[in-house]
Amino acid sequence: LVNQLPEANLILLRHLFGVLHHIEQNSGVNQMNAFNLALCIAPNMLWLPSPTGPEEESRSTKKVALLVQFLIENSGEIFGGDVASLF
């Protein structure tokens, strides 16, 4: 799916998850592991297109958080190469 994204979107996601991965690599100091980062970022990345109840919103946010956590933990494999080289 990543390879089907427009180039500008792919570059943006690669940089975003490169930064998040870098933060996660320093979780011993900053306490921000991939799970914590995902909980902070997920509600701002994807959301349901129409208003729903709080239960459905909570389920949706949890799914997105799991996806974001996966992308942070596997950013090198997903977006290619060493994400640290982006800096």
MODELLER restraints for C-alpha pairs under 7 A, 6 or more apart:
rsr = mdl.restraints
at = mdl.atoms
rsr.add(forms.Gaussian(group=physical.xy_distance, feature=features.Distance(at['CA:2:A'], at['CA:10:A']), mean=6.94, stdev=0.5))
rsr.add(forms.Gaussian(group=physical.xy_distance, feature=features.Distance(at['CA:14:A'], at['CA:79:A']), mean=5.81, stdev=0.5))
rsr.add(forms.Gaussian(group=physical.xy_distance, feature=features.Distance(at['CA:15:A'], at['CA:86:A']), mean=6.84, stdev=0.5))
rsr.add(forms.Gaussian(group=physical.xy_distance, feature=features.Distance(at['CA:17:A'], at['CA:72:A']), mean=5.75, stdev=0.5))
rsr.add(forms.Gaussian(group=physical.xy_distance, feature=features.Distance(at['CA:17:A'], at['CA:75:A']), mean=6.25, stdev=0.5))
rsr.add(forms.Gaussian(group=physical.xy_distance, feature=features.Distance(at['CA:18:A'], at['CA:75:A']), mean=6.81, stdev=0.5))
rsr.add(forms.Gaussian(group=physical.xy_distance, feature=features.Distance(at['CA:18:A'], at['CA:83:A']), mean=4.93, stdev=0.5))
rsr.add(forms.Gaussian(group=physical.xy_distance, feature=features.Distance(at['CA:18:A'], at['CA:84:A']), mean=6.68, stdev=0.5))
rsr.add(forms.Gaussian(group=physical.xy_distance, feature=features.Distance(at['CA:20:A'], at['CA:72:A']), mean=6.24, stdev=0.5))
rsr.add(forms.Gaussian(group=physical.xy_distance, feature=features.Distance(at['CA:21:A'], at['CA:72:A']), mean=5.26, stdev=0.5))
rsr.add(forms.Gaussian(group=physical.xy_distance, feature=features.Distance(at['CA:21:A'], at['CA:73:A']), mean=6.75, stdev=0.5))
rsr.add(forms.Gaussian(group=physical.xy_distance, feature=features.Distance(at['CA:21:A'], at['CA:75:A']), mean=6.93, stdev=0.5))
rsr.add(forms.Gaussian(group=physical.xy_distance, feature=features.Distance(at['CA:23:A'], at['CA:32:A']), mean=6.88, stdev=0.5))
rsr.add(forms.Gaussian(group=physical.xy_distance, feature=features.Distance(at['CA:24:A'], at['CA:32:A']), mean=5.85, stdev=0.5))
rsr.add(forms.Gaussian(group=physical.xy_distance, feature=features.Distance(at['CA:24:A'], at['CA:33:A']), mean=4.81, stdev=0.5))
rsr.add(forms.Gaussian(group=physical.xy_distance, feature=features.Distance(at['CA:24:A'], at['CA:34:A']), mean=5.64, stdev=0.5))
rsr.add(forms.Gaussian(group=physical.xy_distance, feature=features.Distance(at['CA:27:A'], at['CA:33:A']), mean=5.12, stdev=0.5))
rsr.add(forms.Gaussian(group=physical.xy_distance, feature=features.Distance(at['CA:34:A'], at['CA:69:A']), mean=5.23, stdev=0.5))
rsr.add(forms.Gaussian(group=physical.xy_distance, feature=features.Distance(at['CA:34:A'], at['CA:72:A']), mean=6.11, stdev=0.5))
rsr.add(forms.Gaussian(group=physical.xy_distance, feature=features.Distance(at['CA:34:A'], at['CA:73:A']), mean=6.45, stdev=0.5))
rsr.add(forms.Gaussian(group=physical.xy_distance, feature=features.Distance(at['CA:35:A'], at['CA:69:A']), mean=5.59, stdev=0.5))
rsr.add(forms.Gaussian(group=physical.xy_distance, feature=features.Distance(at['CA:38:A'], at['CA:65:A']), mean=4.98, stdev=0.5))
rsr.add(forms.Gaussian(group=physical.xy_distance, feature=features.Distance(at['CA:38:A'], at['CA:68:A']), mean=5.34, stdev=0.5))
rsr.add(forms.Gaussian(group=physical.xy_distance, feature=features.Distance(at['CA:38:A'], at['CA:69:A']), mean=5.14, stdev=0.5))
rsr.add(forms.Gaussian(group=physical.xy_distance, feature=features.Distance(at['CA:39:A'], at['CA:65:A']), mean=5.63, stdev=0.5))
rsr.add(forms.Gaussian(group=physical.xy_distance, feature=features.Distance(at['CA:42:A'], at['CA:61:A']), mean=6.55, stdev=0.5))
rsr.add(forms.Gaussian(group=physical.xy_distance, feature=features.Distance(at['CA:42:A'], at['CA:64:A']), mean=5.67, stdev=0.5))
rsr.add(forms.Gaussian(group=physical.xy_distance, feature=features.Distance(at['CA:42:A'], at['CA:65:A']), mean=4.97, stdev=0.5))
rsr.add(forms.Gaussian(group=physical.xy_distance, feature=features.Distance(at['CA:42:A'], at['CA:68:A']), mean=6.43, stdev=0.5))
rsr.add(forms.Gaussian(group=physical.xy_distance, feature=features.Distance(at['CA:43:A'], at['CA:61:A']), mean=6.02, stdev=0.5))
rsr.add(forms.Gaussian(group=physical.xy_distance, feature=features.Distance(at['CA:46:A'], at['CA:64:A']), mean=6.83, stdev=0.5))
rsr.add(forms.Gaussian(group=physical.xy_distance, feature=features.Distance(at['CA:76:A'], at['CA:82:A']), mean=5.78, stdev=0.5))
rsr.add(forms.Gaussian(group=physical.xy_distance, feature=features.Distance(at['CA:76:A'], at['CA:83:A']), mean=5.92, stdev=0.5))
